[in-house]
Amino acid sequence: EANDGREIVANGNIIVPPFGTNQRRYKDVLGVARLNLGDGYALHGTNKPETIGQSVSHGCVRLRNEDIQQLHAMVAVGTPVYIY
């Protein structure tokens, strides 16, 4: 079962589409910047800042656009990232 095309639900569980599939591609959802973490995950902005703090991504960490811009300017490629 699919609702608005952003979630796939089977037996009450949300299924996360595999990295690289069309189900994970949505126009403008990454906001103004993205910092790739590997394995299809990233820190990125959003086109819907009102949803920050909600579980609405496919596993990425979403930030306000101004926050990801500041972080992007501060870190170099290869900087270790720890998410708690």
N, C-alpha and C positions, 0 to 999 in steps of 0.2 A: 504494500500500500504506500502510495506517495501522497503527501499533502500538497504544499505549494511548490514542490520540486526541489526543495532544499533539504528535506529529510526523507529518508526511506525507513519505514517502520515495518518490522516483521515480528509477529507475536508479542507486541507491546514494547519491543526493543528498538532503539534507534540504531540503524546500520550506518557505519561510516564508509562511504565509497572509497575504493582504493585510490591512492595517489596517482595522478595523471589521467584519470577518467573524466569524461565530460561532466559528470554529476558534481565534480568539485570545482567547476569553473563558472564563476558568476561575474558579470561585468561590474567593475568599479568597487567590489566589496573589500579590496585590500587597502583602501584609503590611499594616502599619499606616499607611503614607503613600506618596504618589507625587508626584514632581516631573516634570511633563511637559516634554519637550525639543522636541516638535514632530514631525510626520511619523509619529506613532504610537509614538514611542520615549519612554522615561521612565527616571528613577532611581526605584527603588521597593524596598520591603521584600519579604519572602517568607514563605510559610507552611511552607517546608522549608529552614531555615537550614543543614542539613547539606550542601546542594547549592551553597552559595556557593563561587565559584571554578570551577564547572563550566559548560560551555556548554549550558545547558538553557532559555534564554529565547528569545524571538523577536527578539532584538536589543537588549533593554533592559539596563540595568546594575542588577543586584540587589545589595542590601546587607542586612546584618543589620538587623532591625527597630529596634534601639536606635540604630544608625548613621543610618538614614534619618530617624528622629525628631529626632536632634541636627542633622543637615544641614537639615531642613525648618525648624527653629527659627532657623537662622543666616542663611538666604538669602532675599532679597526677590524677588518676581516681577520678571522681566526681567534677573536676574543672569546674565551670560554663563557658559556651561559649556563647558569644554574637556576632552575625554576622550582620553587618550593610550594 
